[in-house]
Amino acid sequence: MGFDIRQVQTAVQGGPESDVPLICPTDPDELDAFLLAHPDKSFWCGELLGGCGGKLTTRRFRTRLRVCHFAHLPGQGELRPQCGRRDRGVSSADHLYVKAATLGWLRGQGHTPRYHFIDRDDVPIGSLVDVYLDDRKLRFHLSDQVPPDWDAPDAGEPILGPGVPVPADLLKQRRYVNRVKFATDGHRRILVLGTEVFGEGTEWDIALEDCEFTEDGRLRTPVVERIWNTESHSPGPVPAPAPLPQPTAPPGTGTHPAGGQIGGLAHNITAAVRRKDVPCVRKLCKEADQEMSRCEGPALDHLETAAENARLWLETQDHEHRVLFTRLEQAVTTGKEWSVRNLLDQAKKLATQVEPLADHDARTVAAAWKLLARPSVRPAPTPLVTPFTPQAVDSREQKQHRTRRLAHTKARSLIGRLRVKGLPAQERRELLAELTPVAEAAGDWLSTRDRRDVHNWLKQAEKQAPDPELHEARKPPSNAVASAAQAVRGALKKAAREQRTTTWKQLEQQLGSALPRMSIADRIHVLILVDKATPPDHALLSSLVVATDPQIREHYREIAAAQNLEAPENQDELRGVIDADVQQVFSTWSH
């Protein structure tokens, strides 16, 4: 019996009841990278896609007449029901991508969403998705085959697909309606949010991060906020949906009576992050640490998620702070007044968002002002022999200062990786072995929390292994990180053949679930692994990301050092090295 001729572009991962969608790449090279990222090849004709529940394989073609696609495995015809999927295009999984796109956003706002993919005789699968958030609800209308019931008491806040009509008189009464559509990028479907305003049309490309689900059950986009502010300063005359029935907690469950206060704390943390109020975020995270031992259940989940997201954001802010002052110190040392002036303006803006500057940063700022205050003079010719002056001592101190700063940056990167939940024990031991010397070198430049965590981790490691070999050579990384590195390497090889650079965000869009969301420390770890197989006389493939991704470029020295390569301290020289590496990669892979 041959392969089933039914061809589909969408599937689910993990089993027939899964809600994790996948799109089969149509390009054979992209399919190769896709399969490397999914070595278990657990592709299914998912029940939530309206499929038969059978296992799928992939078909690979290099001809323009046929594209790569999923196909049912041979010999399953007698073991499974007849497949009833009629819509086999990429849009057939859009209702599952609703969850994939909104889950992290809603959790970041302190919610624990529950998703219901409605499947009734009068509602084809994929037409409606209900998202429950406590006593409120979002309803996604993705198909014009099921018109919205505007008068239903439990309809929730509607978000309409691009083809779902709204009567003109109703839109005039409501003033706006939020809409959603999906765009294909590689083998991913990207959620695109918009707001249609009466008499103005639809404004698309609204970022979810700029939106908020309000306490009265409304999705507030920047366009909606503008309408509220300019017309009535309120959500308008549309009545709020009726509260959804909530199950009564059985006696003795131990639910903390301050659950509302805990929810408010989680909301305040998220709001402070949105305002970029660094001192307030730090203060609220400390309060969250104290409250976590006094709550449980959904309230604890809300608080943990909000606090963890806030700490990751703080780590990013701390990293940007250190990078900025490192560059400022280098500009002062080399006397580049234009760079000093530009960086000093950035430092002043940063100083309004954080606590008082540390002593070493304050000295750097003072030296910058002193440099700018001196009269401009033509530099004297450099003597053939430079006599010894007290500046040589300052140079040594600056070198020690820079060494300590680099140790601090490296330690912060490793600490961020060690805080990832579910880290394998072997990888934790390896990271601790790498962290110990740089944490000692960084000393009190690390925060109190960082030093406490390092102390606790090392103490715990000693208890678990009386004679641990914390300084042994690094062993192969976890399978998950290795799989991500393999997928990224495949994508970078493809980019090199196409003579183009890329960014980490573009890699995430291209590789989909093969490259999950990662902290900056984990991204650097993956890029280090990408070039483990690069020959010593070849340029690094990771340079294709470093060249165009500023956040990654700040860590290029760490990536190069892992491959036993040196990188110049001067920023202009470093940029020249990276550009040369890119051209060498293009030349190597052009054939």
N, C-alpha and C positions, 0 to 999 in steps of 0.2 A: 504494500500500500504506500503510495507516494505522499508528499507533504500536502496538507490541507491548503487549498487555493485561497481560502479566506485570508486576506492580508490586512493587518492593522498596524497603526503607528503608535498606539498607546497601550500601556500595560500597567500593572502594579508590581511592587517589589515585595517579596517575602512570603506570599501566600494568596490564595483566591479571595480572602476576606480583607486584605490589606487596603489601606487608604493612602498609600505612598505612591504617587503617580510617576510614570516614566514615559519618555518619548524616545522612540528609536531614531538615532541620527540617520539621515538619508545619505550622507557622504561616507564612503568606505573607510577613509582615514579616521574620521571622527568616530565611526563605529568601533574601530580598533581601540581607540582610547576609552570609549564607553565600556567596552568589554573588559579592559584592564581594570577599570574602576569598579566593576561588578563581577569579580571572579567566580562567585557562586552561581551566576546566571540564573537567579531565581526570579524569572519573569512569568507573570500569570495573566490570563484573560479574566481580570478581576470582576467579581460580582457587583461591586459598586460602579463598575463601568457598564453594567448591563450585559456582562459576558457570561461565558459558560463555566468559568472556574478552572479551565484546563491550563496546563503549563504551556508556555510559549518558548520558542527559540528565535534566533535571528537569522535572516537571510541577507547575504552580502552580495552586491552587484557593483561592477565597475562600468557598466554600460549606461549611457544616458537614457536609454529606453526603460530601464528598471532602476528603482531606487531601493536602498536597504530598508528592511521592514521587519516587524515581528511576524511570526507565523506559528500556527498550532503544530505541536509535535505530531509525528506520524503515529498511527496505530491507536489513537485515543478515541476514535469515532464511536466505538461500541461502549466505552467506559464513561462517557460524559454526555450530557444532553446536547441537543443541537444548539450551536451558538447563534444567539439572536441579535448580535450587534449589527445595527444598521449604519450607524454613524461611526466610521472607522478612522476619521481624521483626527488631527491633534486636538481639536476643540472638544472631543468627547470626554476628556479628562479635566475640563476646566473647573468643575465643581470640586474635584479633589485638590486642585491648585489653589482654590479659595483657602482651604485649611493651611496648605503649605506656605502661602504668602502672609496670612494674618496671624498665625499662632504665636510667633515670636513677638510681633508687635503688640498684641493684646496682653501677653504675659508681661511684657515690659511696662505696661500700664497698671500692673497689679491684678489682672484678671486671671481666672482659670476657666477658659472657654470650653464649652462642650458643643460638638458639631453633630448635626443630624442631617443626613442626606435623604431627603424625602423621596420615597418610591411607592406610588399608589397607581391604581388604574387610570385615574384622571390626572396624574402628575408623573410624566416619564422621568426615569432616573436621570439626574443631572440638571433638572430644571430648577429645583429649589434647594437651597441650603440654609438651614436655620442654625444660628450661632447663639447659644445661651450664655449669658453672663449674669449669674445670680438671678435677679428678678427682671432682667431686661433681655432684649433679643434683637439681633440683626437678622434680616432675611434677605438673602441674595436671590433675585429673580434673574436667571441666566437665559431663559428661553421665552420667546414671544408666544409659544404655544400655551403658556399658563399665565393669563393676565393677572395682575395683582388684585387682591381683594382689599380695597382701601378702607372699607368700613369694618373689617374683622377686628374684634377687640384684642386679639392676641397676635396681630400681624407683625408687630415689632417695627423697628426702623427699616424701611425698604432701601435696598441698593439694587438698581436695575441694570440689566445687561444693555448693550448698545441698541439692540433692536426692540426692546420692550417699550411700547408706546405709553404716553401719559396724556390724558385728555387735556386740551388747552385750558379749559375753565378750571380744572383741578390744579394744574401747574400754576395758574395765576393765583389761586387761593393759597397754595403751599409756598409759592415764591421760588422754590428750588426743589430739586431732587438729585440725590447722589447716584452716580452711575459707575459701572465697572466694565472693563473689557480686557482681553488677554492678547499679548503679542508673543510670537515665537522668536526665540533667540537661541540658535543652536538646537540643543535638545532640551530646552527649558521653555516653560510658558511663564511670561512675566505679567503680573497683575498691574493694570493701569487704571488708576482711580481718577474720576472726574466729577464735576458738579454742573448740572444743567440749571441755568437761571432763566426765569420767564423773560422773554423778550431779548435775551442776550446769547442764547446757545449754550454749548457745553465747553467748559474749560477742562482739558485733560492734563495728564502728567503731573498729578498732585502726589507728592511723596507721603506714604503712610506715616512716616516719622513726624510729619507736620500736622497730623490729625489726632483727634482725641475723642474717645467715647465718653460722653458726659454722664453725670449722675442721673439725669432725667431720661437717659436712653437715646440720645441723639449722637449722630456722627458729625462732629464739627471739623470741617475742612477749612483752610484759609478763606475760601470763597464764601462758605457758610458764615464764618465769623464776620466777614465784611458785611454781609447782608444783615446779620443781627445788630452789628454796631451802627450801621447807617440808617436802619429803618425803625427798629423798635427796641434794640438792646435786649432782646429776648428771643427764644426759639420760635415764637410765632403762635398763631392761633390753633395749629394742629394739635389735638389732644394727645397727651402721652399715652402709650399703650398700657393696657391693664396689667397689673402685676401677675407674673406667672406663679402658679401654685408651687409652694416649696414644701418638701417633706419635713416633717417634724422630727427633730433629733430625739432619739430614745433617751430616757433618763440614764444618768450615769456614764454618758459618753465622755465627760471631762471637757466639754467645750468651754473655752475661756470666756468669761462674760465680757471681756474687753475686745471682742472680735472686731467691733466697729472701729475702735481706736487703732487696732493693728492695721486694718484696712486703710484708715486715714494716714497712718505713718507710711505705708507703702506708697500711697498716692503722693504724699508730700515728697518722698524721695524721688519719684519719677518726675514730679514737677520741678524740683530743684535741678535735676540733671538737664531738663529741657531749658531751664533758664541759664544754664552753665554757671551756677552759683557754687563754686568749689568749696568754700568754707561751710556753707549750709549742708552740702552733700556729705562732707566728712562728719559733721555733727550728727546728722540723721542716721548715718551708717553706724555710728557708735551707739545711738539709741536703739537701733535695730538689733545690735549684738546683745544688748541687755534684755530686750523683749522676747527674743527667740526662745529663751528657756522657759517663758511663761505662757506660750501659746502652742497650739497643735492644730492638725487638720488643715483645711483650706486656708485659714488665716496664716498659718506658718508657711505654707507653700507660697502665698502671695508675697509675704515679707522676704523670704529667702530669695525669691526670683528678683524682686526689686532691688534688694541690697547687693546681690551678686552682679547685676547689670550696672549698678552705680559704681561698684568697685572697679569693674573693668573700664568704665569711663574715666574714673579717677586715674587709673594706671596710664591711660592714653594721655590725659592732661599732664601727668607727671613726666612722661616721656617727652612730650612736646616742650615742656619747661626746660628739661635738661638739655635737649638738643639746641634750643634757642640760646641758652646761656653758654653752651660750648662754642657755638658759632660766634657769639659776641666776644667771648674771651679770645678766640683766634683772630678775629678782626682787630681787636685792640692791640694784640701782640704784634701783628704785621703792619699796624698803622694805616689800615684801609678806612679812611674817614667816611667815605660814602656808605660802605657796608655797616660801619658802626652806627651811623645816623639812622639807617633803615632798621637795623636790628634793635636799636635803643627804643625806637617808636613802638615796635612790637613788644618789647619788654615792659614798657609803661602800660600798655593795654593789658598785658598779662598780670601785672601787679595789682590791677583793680579787681581781679577775679580770685586771687589766692591770698593766703596768709602773708604776714610780713616776710620779706625776703630773708633767706639764710645769710649768714655773715659772708661766706665766700661769694655769693651772688651779689650782695650789696657792694662788696669791694670791686667786683667786675663792673657794676654800673658806675661807681665812682670813678674808676679808671677811664671808662668810656666818656664821661662828661669832661674829665680833665683833658683827654685827647682832643675833643671837639673845641674846647675853650682856648687851646693854644693857637698863636698866630700861624697862618700858613706860610711856610718858608720853602725855598727850593732845597731839596735834599742834597747834602754834600756828597762828593764822590766817595765811594767805598774804598777805604785804604787797603793796600795789599795785605798788611798784617794788622789784625784787629787787636788793639791792646786790651789787657784785662781791666775791666771796670766792675763796679758793684752790680751793673746790669746782668753780668754773667751769673751772679748768685740768684738774681731774680729769675733768670731763665731756667736755672735748675729747679727753683721752687715752682715755677709755672709748669715745668715738665712733670714734677711730682703731682702737682694739682691736676694736670690733665690725665695722668695715669690713674689717679683715684677716681676721677670723674668717669673714665671709661669702665673702671671696675664697677662703679655704681650702676652704670647703664646695663652692663652684662648681668649683674646680680638681679636687677629689677626684671630683666627678661626671663631669667631662670625662675624667679619667685612666681611670676605670673603663670608659667607653665606648671609649676608644682601645685598651684591652687586649683587646677582643673580637676573637676570631680571624676571619680572612676579611673584615675591614672594607675596603670599597671605597676605592681610592686617593683619589678625589675627596672622599669624606666624611672621610677621615683628614686631608686638607689643611685642610678647613673646621674640623674640631675643633681642630687645632693652632693655627689662626689665632685661634680663640676662647680657647684655653688660655693662649697666651703672656702676655697682660697679667695675668690673674688669678693665674698661677703666680708671676710676679714680685711681685705684691702679697702673696701668701701667704708667700713667702720660706721661712725655715727652719721654718715651721709644717708644711710638707710633710715627709714622712719622707725618709730618705736614698734609699730605693729609688724613691720618686716623683720626686724631683729628678733622679736618674740617668736614669730612663726618659724624662722630659721632655727632658733634654739630648740623649739618644740619638735620640729621635724628630725633634727639630729639626735635628740634625746630618745625619741620614739624609735628611730632606726637602730640605736644601740641596744634598746630593750629587745627588739625583734631579732637582732642578730648580734650575739655577744662579741664575736670577733668579725664584724663586717668588713669586707674589702671595698670600702667606699671610694678608694682611689684606683680601682682596677680600670683597665681599658674599657671604653664604651662598647656595649654589645649592640646587636641589631635592634632597631626601634620596634615599637608595637606594630601589629599588623595593620591597624587602622591608619596610623601615620604613614607607614610604608606604602599602603595602597593609595593614599592621597598623593604621596610623592611620585608614585609611578604614573598616576593619571596626569599630574602636572607636567612631568617630563615628556609624556606623549604629546600634550598640548603645545609645549614649548618647541618640540621638534617640528611639529606642524607649522607653527608660527615662523620658525627659522627657514623652513623650505619656502614659505610664502614671503620671506624677506620683510617681516613686520615685527614690531615690538608689541607688548601687551601690558595690562595692569592686572592686579590681583582681582579686582572687581569683575573684569572681563573674563578671567579664568573661572570665577565662581559661576558666572552666567553660562559659560561654555560647558563646564563639566557637571553642573547640577549637583545632585546628591553625592556624586563622587568626591566633591570638595565641600565639606560642610563649613559652616561659619567658624572661624578660628580667631583667636587673639593674635596680636602682632607677633608675640613670642612664638606661637605655634607656626605661623606663616614662615618665619625665618627658619625654624627647624625643618619644615618641609623643603624649602629651597636649598638648605644645606644638603639634605638627602638627595635632592634632584641631581646634584653635581658630584655625588660620590662615584658615579660610573663614568664621569668625564675624564678622558685621558689628561695627564699632566701638561701636555704640550698644546691642549685645546683651550679656547676661551670658555668661560662658564655659561651654560645655557640660562642660568638665572639672571644674567645681565640683561636679557630681553625684558624682564620685569623691572629690574633695578633702574633701567634707563628712563622709564616713563612713569614709575610709581614713586612719588616723593617719600611716602611713609616707609616703603621698603628700602629706598636708597639710603636712608639714615642708618641702616644696619648692614650696608655693603661690606664694611670692614670685618664684621663678625662672620659673614658668609665666606668672604675670602680667606680669613684666618682659619676657618674649619677645613679649607682645602690646602693649607700650608702656603698661602699666598699673602704677599704684603700689599697694602694699599696706602697711598700717600695721605698725609694729614691735610694738606692744602686742598680746599674744596675745588678750585679750578683744575688742579692737576688730577684730582680724583674723577672729576667729570670727564676729563680727557681719556683717562684709563677706561672708564665705563663705555664711552663712545667707541673706543678702539676695540674693546671686547665685542660689542654688538656687531661691528663690521666684520670681525673675524668669525663670529658665529654664522653670519650671513654667508660668508665665503665658504666656510666648512660644509654647510648644509645645502648650498645652492645646487649641488649635483645629486 
